[in-house]
Structures are given as structure tokens and as C-alpha cells.
Amino acid sequence: MHSLNAGHLIILVTALFFLLASYAVLISAFVPLSGIQLLDVLAQDTHYKYFVLLIIPTSAYFVIANWVGWQYYQNS
């Protein structure tokens, strides 16, 4: 019927990351530990959970800004 292409995969991974980040930053403070090791480690951490979650959009911004700068350099 429908095949899973790259666009669907990107949307799926983005949605899963959003759910994991939402749990780690917002929801984990209000619910007891889940018993899943990865989620419990994120819930108990007070510093690096923000670093791990923010490094992805920061890296994406850096890559895009670098590419735009390179395009300006090539076309000048």
C-alpha cells in the first residue's frame, strides 16, 4: 500500500525525539520513575539531559548557517 520513504522516516524520528525530549524535560518531574532505564536516567539527571537535547538543534543550526555562508562565498 504505502511505502516508508525518507520523508516519512524523518517525520517519525522527529516525532519520537520530540516525545522523548518532552518526557525528559517536562513530564519526568511530575511522574514516578518508569522502570525503563533510558527514561529513568534522563529523569534523574539534572544537567546533561538539557545538553543532550539541545545539542541536536544547535548542531542543525550550525550546519545550515555554515552552508549558507559557503554559498555566499562561492557566489561572490
N, CA and C of each residue as an Amber inpcrd file, in Angstrom:
protein
   228
   0.8310000  -1.1700000   0.0000000   0.0000000   0.0000000   0.0000000
   0.8860000   1.2470000   0.0000000   1.3520000   1.7010000   1.1560000
   2.2590000   2.8420000   1.2290000   3.6390000   2.3400000   1.6100000
   4.6340000   2.9180000   0.9800000   5.9970000   2.5450000   1.3490000
   6.5750000   3.6140000   2.2740000   7.4890000   3.2000000   3.1120000
   8.1450000   4.1110000   4.0450000   9.3330000   4.7400000   3.3370000
   9.2150000   6.0100000   2.9770000  10.3240000   6.6760000   2.3010000
  11.0650000   7.5620000   3.2970000  12.0620000   8.3010000   2.8040000
  12.9190000   9.1060000   3.6780000  12.1310000  10.1980000   4.3920000
  11.1450000  10.7960000   3.7300000  10.3560000  11.8450000   4.3630000
   9.5510000  11.3360000   5.5420000   8.9290000  10.1820000   5.3790000
   8.1770000   9.5840000   6.4810000   9.1060000   9.2100000   7.6320000
  10.2840000   8.7030000   7.3020000  11.2460000   8.3190000   8.3320000
  11.7230000   9.5300000   9.1200000  11.9750000  10.6430000   8.4490000
  12.4040000  11.8650000   9.1340000  11.3100000  12.3670000  10.0690000
  10.0800000  12.3540000   9.6180000   8.9650000  12.7970000  10.4590000
   8.8000000  11.8800000  11.6550000   8.9380000  10.5810000  11.4600000
   8.8170000   9.6210000  12.5530000   9.9140000   9.8240000  13.5920000
  11.1480000   9.9720000  13.1480000  12.2650000  10.1720000  14.0720000
  12.1160000  11.4950000  14.8090000  11.6730000  12.5320000  14.1110000
  11.4620000  13.8300000  14.7470000  10.3720000  13.7580000  15.8110000
   9.2900000  13.0760000  15.5230000   8.2040000  12.9340000  16.4980000
   8.6640000  12.1320000  17.7160000   9.4240000  11.0630000  17.4930000
   9.9370000  10.2770000  18.6180000  10.8980000  11.0960000  19.4690000
  11.7600000  11.8770000  18.8300000  12.6810000  12.7350000  19.5760000
  11.9100000  13.7790000  20.3800000  10.8800000  14.3670000  19.7900000
  10.0680000  15.3530000  20.5000000   9.4120000  14.7400000  21.7260000
   8.8790000  13.5380000  21.5980000   8.2520000  12.8670000  22.7390000
   9.2650000  12.5430000  23.8280000  10.4500000  12.0610000  23.4410000
  11.4960000  11.7500000  24.4150000  11.9740000  13.0170000  25.1150000
  12.1760000  14.0820000  24.3500000  12.6250000  15.3430000  24.9420000
  11.5620000  15.9280000  25.8600000  10.3050000  15.8420000  25.4600000
   9.2230000  16.3450000  26.3090000   9.1640000  15.5780000  27.6240000
   9.3240000  14.2870000  27.5430000   9.3240000  13.4910000  28.7760000
  10.5000000  13.8740000  29.6580000  11.6870000  13.9740000  29.0670000
  12.8870000  14.2190000  29.8610000  12.8640000  15.5810000  30.5340000
  12.3750000  16.5900000  29.8430000  12.4520000  17.9470000  30.3760000
  11.2100000  18.3180000  31.1850000  10.0410000  17.9470000  30.7270000
   8.8100000  18.4260000  31.3620000   8.1100000  17.3850000  32.2170000
   7.8190000  16.2320000  31.6600000   6.9250000  15.2700000  32.2970000
   7.6050000  14.4940000  33.4250000   8.9120000  14.2160000  33.2890000
   9.5790000  13.3580000  34.2680000   9.5990000  13.9520000  35.6630000
   9.4530000  15.2610000  35.7890000   9.4390000  15.8800000  37.1170000
   8.1510000  15.5940000  37.8750000   7.0910000  15.2350000  37.1850000
   5.7840000  15.0800000  37.8170000   5.2980000  13.6430000  37.9340000
   6.0120000  12.7010000  37.3410000   5.5900000  11.3040000  37.3870000
   6.6750000  10.4580000  38.0510000   6.3170000   9.3250000  38.6430000
   7.3460000   8.4580000  39.2410000   8.1960000   7.8040000  38.1550000
   9.2980000   7.2020000  38.5670000  10.1960000   6.5360000  37.6250000
   9.4460000   5.4500000  36.8640000   9.8050000   5.2730000  35.6000000
   9.0330000   4.3870000  34.7280000   9.5060000   2.9410000  34.7410000
  10.7430000   2.7030000  35.1270000  11.2950000   1.3510000  35.0730000
  12.0730000   1.0940000  33.7950000  11.9780000   1.9960000  32.8280000
  12.7730000   1.9070000  31.6000000  14.0730000   2.6600000  31.8520000
  15.1950000   1.9700000  31.6830000  16.4780000   2.5120000  32.1130000
  16.8120000   3.8510000  31.4580000  16.6230000   3.9780000  30.1570000
  16.9580000   5.2230000  29.4640000  16.1160000   6.3850000  29.9870000
  14.8220000   6.1660000  30.1610000  13.9520000   7.2300000  30.6500000
  14.2500000   7.5900000  32.1020000  14.6010000   6.5980000  32.9120000
  14.9290000   6.8700000  34.3090000  16.2360000   7.6470000  34.4390000
  17.2080000   7.3310000  33.6080000  18.4700000   8.0800000  33.6270000
  18.2210000   9.5330000  33.2460000  17.4070000   9.7680000  32.2200000
  17.0810000  11.1370000  31.8270000  16.3010000  11.8590000  32.9200000
  15.4040000  11.1630000  33.5960000  14.5850000  11.7890000  34.6290000
  15.4210000  12.1840000  35.8520000  16.4230000  11.4050000  36.1960000
  17.2210000  11.6690000  37.3830000  18.3560000  12.6570000  37.1310000
  18.7420000  12.8460000  35.8940000  19.8240000  13.7610000  35.5800000
  19.3280000  15.2000000  35.6890000  20.1860000  16.0850000  36.1820000
  19.7660000  17.4810000  36.3460000  20.5320000  18.4400000  35.4520000
  21.5200000  17.9700000  34.7340000  22.3260000  18.8760000  33.9290000
  22.4450000  18.4250000  32.4830000  22.9120000  17.2190000  32.2670000
  23.2420000  16.7810000  30.9140000  22.0350000  16.4460000  30.0560000
  20.8530000  16.2370000  30.6660000  19.6800000  15.9720000  29.8360000
  19.3640000  17.1730000  28.9620000  19.6170000  18.3670000  29.4430000
  19.4050000  19.5600000  28.6320000  20.4670000  19.6740000  27.5460000
  21.7040000  19.3340000  27.8810000  22.7870000  19.3840000  26.9020000
  22.5300000  18.4240000  25.7490000  22.1620000  17.2050000  26.0670000
  21.9250000  16.1910000  25.0330000  20.7600000  16.6070000  24.1380000
  19.7160000  17.1730000  24.7270000  18.5490000  17.5480000  23.9470000
  18.7780000  18.8090000  23.1230000  19.5830000  19.7240000  23.5990000
  19.8090000  20.9760000  22.8700000  20.9530000  20.8960000  21.8620000
  21.7970000  19.8790000  21.9430000  22.9140000  19.7720000  21.0020000
  22.4170000  19.4690000  19.5910000  21.2760000  18.8000000  19.4570000
  20.7590000  18.4510000  18.1340000  20.2800000  19.6890000  17.3750000
  19.3880000  20.5220000  17.9230000  19.0020000  21.7160000  17.1610000
  20.1450000  22.7110000  16.9910000  21.0450000  22.7910000  17.9670000
  22.1910000  23.6860000  17.8430000  23.1000000  23.2280000  16.7090000
  23.3300000  21.9440000  16.6010000  24.1480000  21.4150000  15.5120000
  23.4810000  21.6380000  14.1620000  22.1720000  21.4460000  14.1030000
  21.4530000  21.6790000  12.8490000  21.5630000  23.1370000  12.4340000
  21.4170000  24.0570000  13.3780000  21.5630000  25.4790000  13.0690000
  22.9680000  25.7790000  12.5580000  23.9870000  25.2210000  13.1940000
  25.3660000  25.4490000  12.7760000  25.5970000  24.9440000  11.3550000
  25.0870000  23.7730000  11.0340000  25.2630000  23.2060000   9.6930000
  24.5770000  24.0760000   8.6500000  23.3640000  24.5320000   8.9330000
  22.6380000  25.3670000   7.9720000  23.3370000  26.7050000   7.8010000
  23.7590000  27.3440000   8.9020000  24.4510000  28.6270000   8.8120000
  25.7780000  28.4810000   8.0690000  26.4670000  27.3890000   8.2900000
  27.7300000  27.1440000   7.5900000  27.4860000  26.9610000   6.1000000
  26.4450000  26.2370000   5.7330000  26.1280000  26.0210000   4.3260000
  25.7530000  27.3320000   3.6420000  24.9480000  28.1730000   4.3120000
  24.5650000  29.4600000   3.7310000  25.7960000  30.3390000   3.5470000
  26.6720000  30.3690000   4.5300000  27.9150000  31.1390000   4.4020000
  28.7740000  30.6450000   3.2560000  28.8470000  29.3440000   3.0840000
  29.6170000  28.7770000   1.9830000  29.0020000  29.1570000   0.6410000
  27.6930000  29.1810000   0.5610000  27.0160000  29.5890000  -0.6870000
  27.3020000  31.0610000  -1.0130000  27.2900000  31.9050000  -0.0050000
  27.6450000  33.3160000  -0.2200000  29.0870000  33.4350000  -0.7120000
  29.9770000  32.6810000  -0.1290000  31.3830000  32.7190000  -0.5250000
  31.5630000  32.2530000  -1.9650000  30.9040000  31.1610000  -2.3380000
  31.0520000  30.6230000  -3.6870000  30.4680000  31.5550000  -4.7330000
  29.3940000  32.2430000  -4.4250000  28.7090000  33.0590000  -5.4070000
  29.1260000  34.5240000  -5.3770000  30.1510000  34.8560000  -4.6090000
  30.5800000  36.2620000  -4.5850000  31.6880000  36.5250000  -5.5860000
